[in-house]
Amino acid sequence: MNSTESLDGDAGAGQALAALGLGTGVLCEALLGWIDRTGTPLSIKEVASGRYLHVNRAMAELLGRPPAEVVGLTDADFDPKNKDYKFP
């Protein structure tokens, strides 16, 4: 496992942690892996832009797209007719 891969093989999690200044330490990776195994939807967003930096499998299923397609999108991308839309 390299420093940008999480325990479930998702490279986005490590990149998201690094972008947040949380590093890619074993504890952070283990926490993300545990959350993913519980089936709890999780997303990490950039505050300034609202863009998704990471979503786990459960969140991606909730949004109806694979995780790789969600990263980089904003809530408005899921409802293009309503640019003020925010995911609840």
N, C-alpha and C positions, 0 to 999 in steps of 0.2 A: 504494500500500500504506500503510495507516495503522499507527499504533504498536502495535495489538493484533492485527494479522494477520501470520501467518507467510508464508513464501515460497509455500507451497502453498495459501494462502487460508484456513487454519485459525485462526479467532480464538481458540480455546482455548489454543493454544500461547503466544501473547503474554500472555494473562491468567495462565496458569500461571507463566510466567517472572516476571511482575510480583509475583505472590503469594509467590514464593520470594525476592523481593528481588534477582533477577538482572537486572531491567530488561528492556527489549524492544529492546536494541541490535541492530544489523545482524549482528554476529558471532554472537550467540545465535540469532537467527532463521535465519541461514545454516546453523549447526550442526544445528538441528532439521530444516531442509529436507534437508540432506545425509543425516542419519540416516534420514529418511523414504524418500528415494530408494534407499537401500541395501536396504530391505525388512526392516530390523532392528526387532523389536518394542521400543517404548519407552513407558514410562508414567512420569508424575510424580504422586506422591501426597503428600498432606498427612500429616506424621508423626503429629500428635496424633490425628487421626480415622481415618486410613487411607483417606480418600476420594480417588478419582482426580481430579486437577486437569486432567490432559491424557493422552490416549493417541493415538498415531499410528495410521495405517491398519493397519499390520501387527499391532499389539497388539489393535486392535479386532477384526480378523479372527480372531485367536487366541482372543479371548473370545466371539466369535460374535455381536457386536452392533455397530451403527454407533458411531463415536466419540462422537457427541452423546449417545447413550444411556448410555455408560459413565461419562462425567464426572459426578461427584457420588456414584457408587456406591462401596461397599466390597467387599472380597473375599467377605465373607459374603453379599452380595446375589446372588452367583452360585451359592451353595449354601445356600438358606434353611434347610435341615434341619440344617446344621452351622454354627452361628454362630461357631465357632472356626476355620473354614476360612481358610487363607491361601493365595493363589495362589503356586505354587512359584517 
